[in-house]
Amino acid sequence: MSDAEYKLVTEKSVVPTTDLVVLRGGVTEWEVALFIRKTGYEKGKWCVIGGRQWKGEIAAELIKRQAGEMGINIGVIPPFEPNF
């Protein structure tokens, strides 16, 4: 694929992404995990974990992979289910 064709495809294609809000806490108080971007788009700004979904990857796998890349073990809480 030429550079021009690649640019056209990426400009016109929808790429599924997910942002994670990682919570820690309990009954009355919650903490939210925020990170400062070290590279790329919006470098130096606060963000949540997020990224692109791989081909064939379901949402639950994407969430676990994204969190794992940051060294965080997670569990999915209601209203979501582990197999959505």
SULFEN-V636456 format. One record per residue. N is the residue number from 1. RES is the residue in one letter. PSI is psi in radians with two decimals (* if undefined). NEAR is the number of other C-alpha atoms within 12 Angstrom. D_CENTER is the distance of its C-alpha to the mean C-alpha in Angstrom with 2 decimals. Layout:
((N;RES;PSI;NEAR;D_CENTER) (N;RES;PSI;NEAR;D_CENTER))
//
This chain:
((1;M;2.35;9;28.07) (2;S;2.88;8;29.26) (3;D;-0.68;9;27.23) (4;A;-0.74;10;28.31) (5;E;-0.76;11;27.24) (6;Y;-0.79;12;23.77) (7;K;-0.77;12;23.36) (8;L;-0.79;12;24.62) (9;V;-0.80;14;22.33) (10;T;-0.52;13;19.12) (11;E;-0.51;11;20.46) (12;K;-0.13;10;21.32) (13;S;2.49;10;18.56) (14;V;2.26;10;15.67) (15;V;1.96;14;12.39) (16;P;2.34;17;10.00) (17;T;2.86;19;6.45) (18;T;2.44;24;4.11) (19;D;2.38;22;3.94) (20;L;2.36;30;5.29) (21;V;1.85;24;8.90) (22;V;2.10;28;10.42) (23;L;2.53;22;14.14) (24;R;2.36;19;17.17) (25;G;-2.60;11;20.62) (26;G;-2.44;9;23.10) (27;V;-0.79;8;25.53) (28;T;-0.38;7;26.27) (29;E;2.54;9;23.70) (30;W;2.54;12;19.94) (31;E;2.52;13;18.07) (32;V;2.31;17;14.62) (33;A;2.14;21;12.70) (34;L;2.62;19;12.40) (35;F;2.72;20;12.31) (36;I;2.20;16;14.37) (37;R;2.31;17;13.22) (38;K;-0.39;12;15.72) (39;T;2.97;12;15.63) (40;G;-2.66;9;15.11) (41;Y;2.29;12;14.36) (42;E;0.53;12;15.22) (43;K;2.36;12;16.33) (44;G;-0.07;12;17.74) (45;K;2.71;14;15.98) (46;W;2.56;16;14.12) (47;C;2.96;22;10.41) (48;V;3.00;21;7.74) (49;I;2.44;30;4.84) (50;G;2.91;26;2.18) (51;G;-3.06;23;3.95) (52;R;2.59;21;6.74) (53;Q;2.37;22;8.17) (54;W;2.72;18;11.32) (55;K;2.24;12;14.69) (56;G;-0.04;10;15.82) (57;E;2.28;19;12.64) (58;I;2.85;19;12.52) (59;A;-0.73;27;9.81) (60;A;-0.69;24;10.92) (61;E;-0.71;23;10.75) (62;L;-0.80;30;7.22) (63;I;-0.80;35;6.35) (64;K;-0.70;29;9.19) (65;R;-0.79;26;8.48) (66;Q;-0.80;29;5.33) (67;A;-0.73;27;7.66) (68;G;-0.63;18;10.58) (69;E;-0.41;15;9.92) (70;M;0.03;21;10.32) (71;G;0.44;11;13.27) (72;I;2.26;19;12.42) (73;N;2.28;16;13.93) (74;I;2.88;24;12.77) (75;G;2.51;21;14.48) (76;V;2.28;23;13.60) (77;I;2.79;15;16.09) (78;P;2.53;9;18.05) (79;P;0.08;7;17.96) (80;F;2.77;12;15.48) (81;E;2.68;12;16.89) (82;P;-0.37;17;15.76) (83;N;0.39;16;16.65) (84;F;*;15;15.32))
//
